[in-house]
Amino acid sequence: MSEFFSNPAERGRLMRFAVVGLMGAIIDFGTFNLLTGMFKFPAVPASVISFLAAVVSNFTWNRFWTYPDSRSKRISVQLTEFTIISLVGLAIRTPLFAFLEGRLQNLFTSIHIKYIGMLTPQFLGHNLALAIAVIVVMFWNFFINRFWTYSDVPGLSTGNDM
């Protein structure tokens, strides 16, 4: 692991991955809040839909910007691998979100703070639960994608680049 963090190329990829992840989070949170706020979707299905919208964006940006040197694998193979990893991430995220969102809503309700506009206990509980789930899954996604989906990128001693 220290080899990973001491490698300047890998640190650059991690930074680009973080930027892509931030864009994905904006898409994720924006879609989620649009679905739950405007269209009154239940929170858990809205979380799944927003996650999938972010996955499409993240794959595209990671393929062409974070890992532009990853071209020995066909795009269909990489998309399949990325999707499998993302689905495992969704399987991690969904129960974590479902577990946290009601509890966090109750916590914010019990605090009895005056809420302004859309900053209700429901909004705060949903978004904090989503943020926690996104952070957990981000680490899963980065490391597994680096060592599987983008294993053809030179830079680490993964057994595929020597």
C-alpha positions in Angstrom: 0.0 0.0 0.0 2.9 2.4 0.7 4.0 1.8 -2.9 0.7 3.1 -4.0 0.9 6.4 -2.0 4.6 7.0 -2.8 4.0 6.8 -6.6 3.4 10.3 -8.1 1.4 8.9 -11.0 -0.9 7.0 -8.6 -1.4 10.1 -6.5 -2.3 12.0 -9.6 -4.8 9.3 -10.5 -6.2 9.4 -7.0 -6.7 13.2 -7.3 -8.5 12.8 -10.7 -10.6 10.0 -9.3 -11.5 12.3 -6.4 -12.6 15.1 -8.9 -14.6 12.5 -10.8 -16.1 11.3 -7.6 -17.0 14.8 -6.6 -18.8 15.3 -9.9 -20.5 11.9 -9.4 -21.5 13.0 -5.9 -23.1 16.1 -7.3 -25.0 14.0 -9.8 -25.9 11.5 -7.1 -27.1 14.1 -4.5 -28.8 16.3 -7.2 -30.7 13.3 -8.6 -31.6 12.0 -5.2 -32.9 15.3 -4.0 -34.8 15.9 -7.2 -36.5 12.5 -7.0 -37.3 12.7 -3.3 -38.2 16.4 -3.1 -39.9 17.2 -6.4 -41.2 13.8 -7.5 -41.8 12.4 -3.9 -40.0 9.1 -4.6 -39.3 7.0 -1.5 -35.8 7.5 -0.3 -34.3 4.1 -0.8 -35.4 3.6 -4.5 -34.3 7.3 -5.2 -30.9 6.4 -3.7 -30.6 3.5 -6.1 -31.5 5.6 -9.1 -29.2 8.4 -8.2 -26.4 5.9 -7.6 -26.8 4.5 -11.1 -26.8 8.0 -12.7 -23.5 8.7 -10.9 -22.0 5.4 -12.1 -22.6 6.2 -15.7 -20.9 9.6 -15.3 -18.1 8.2 -13.2 -17.3 5.4 -15.7 -17.2 7.8 -18.6 -14.9 10.3 -16.8 -12.6 7.7 -15.3 -12.2 5.9 -18.6 -11.3 9.0 -20.6 -9.7 11.2 -18.0 -8.5 9.4 -14.8 -7.2 6.4 -16.8 -6.6 7.5 -20.4 -3.7 5.1 -20.6 -6.0 2.1 -19.9 -6.6 0.9 -23.5 -5.5 -2.7 -23.6 -8.9 -3.8 -22.4 -11.9 -3.3 -24.6 -14.4 -0.7 -23.3 -17.1 -3.3 -23.0 -14.9 -5.4 -20.7 -14.0 -2.3 -18.6 -17.7 -1.3 -18.4 -18.7 -4.8 -17.3 -16.0 -4.8 -14.6 -16.8 -1.3 -13.5 -20.5 -2.2 -13.4 -19.9 -5.3 -11.3 -17.8 -3.3 -8.8 -20.5 -0.6 -8.8 -23.2 -3.1 -8.1 -21.2 -4.5 -5.2 -20.8 -0.9 -4.0 -24.6 -0.5 -4.4 -25.1 -3.7 -2.3 -22.9 -2.0 0.4 -24.5 1.4 0.1 -28.2 0.5 0.0 -28.5 -1.3 3.4 -26.1 1.2 5.0 -28.3 4.1 3.7 -31.5 2.3 4.8 -30.0 1.7 8.2 -28.8 5.3 8.8 -31.5 7.5 7.2 -34.3 6.9 9.6 -32.1 7.0 12.6 -30.5 10.3 11.5 -33.9 11.8 10.8 -34.9 10.9 14.3 -31.7 12.4 15.7 -32.3 15.7 13.8 -36.0 15.7 14.9 -35.0 15.2 18.6 -32.6 18.2 18.5 -35.5 20.6 18.0 -33.6 23.2 16.1 -35.6 25.6 14.0 -35.2 24.5 10.4 -35.2 26.9 7.5 -36.7 26.1 4.1 -35.7 22.6 3.0 -33.4 22.0 5.9 -35.8 19.7 7.6 -35.0 16.7 9.7 -35.9 14.5 6.7 -33.7 16.4 4.3 -30.7 16.4 6.8 -31.2 12.8 7.7 -31.4 11.7 4.1 -28.4 13.7 3.0 -26.1 12.8 5.9 -27.0 9.1 5.5 -26.3 9.4 1.7 -23.0 11.2 2.4 -21.8 8.5 4.8 -22.7 5.7 2.3 -21.1 7.6 -0.6 -17.8 7.9 1.3 -17.7 4.2 2.3 -18.4 3.1 -1.2 -15.9 5.6 -2.7 -13.0 3.8 -1.1 -14.3 0.4 -2.2 -14.7 1.7 -5.8 -11.3 3.3 -6.1 -9.2 0.5 -4.9 -11.0 -2.4 -6.6 -11.3 -0.5 -9.9 -7.6 0.4 -9.8 -6.6 -3.2 -9.3 -9.2 -4.9 -11.5 -10.9 -2.6 -14.1 -7.8 -0.5 -14.7 -5.2 -3.2 -14.0 -3.6 -2.6 -17.4 -2.4 0.8 -16.3 1.3 0.7 -15.5 2.6 2.0 -12.3 2.0 -0.6 -9.6 3.4 -4.0 -9.1 0.1 -5.8 -9.6 1.6 -8.5 -11.7 0.0 -7.1 -14.9 2.4 -4.3 -15.7 5.8 -5.9 -15.5 
